[in-house]
Amino acid sequence: MENQLTNLLAPYMGQKGVTIQVLQKVQEELGYLPREAIDEIARSLRIPPSEIFGVISFYSQFRTTPRGKHIVRVCRGTACHVRGGGAVLDQIKRELNIEENETTPDLEYTIETVACIGACALAPAMVIDEDTFGQMTPGKIPNLFVAQKQGEGQDA
């Protein structure tokens, strides 16, 4: 990772006002911002690591932990909520054995919740990668992940 970071950071050495751009570039390359990368970015830009952490914690686009190969987004919008979205989320957490904003140990799945996915007529709804699934129930979740693991994802 050290050589990779050296090559990524070389064009920005000592420059001012490029923190966000550098963080985006490093995260794009590594998939997240590990502590070692943050320390190296701080050295390269000649700013304290605390300032880097301040930027990371302010902007939701930055991650300090790896994300899964597949992102599971569960809608928490009003329509989904009143139609049982909470129970669907609870079943997904049980199925994957992780909590919201966590990643499975095999780096296969990450669970995220979102304010709305824009599929209110299909509530409760969720998205795995680019596939939207509507009218979900807790009972549909186990089969959904079996089908998804076999590459049979489908849009709702």
Secondary structure, DSSP 4 states (H G I P E B T S, - for coil): -HHHHHHHHGGGTT-SS-HHHHHHHHHHHHSS--HHHHHHHHHHHTS-HHHHHHHHHH-TT--SSPPPSEEEEEE-SHHHHHTTHHHHHHHHHHHHT--TT-B-TTS-EEEEEES--S-GGG-S-EEETTEEE-S--GGGHHHHHHHHHTT-----
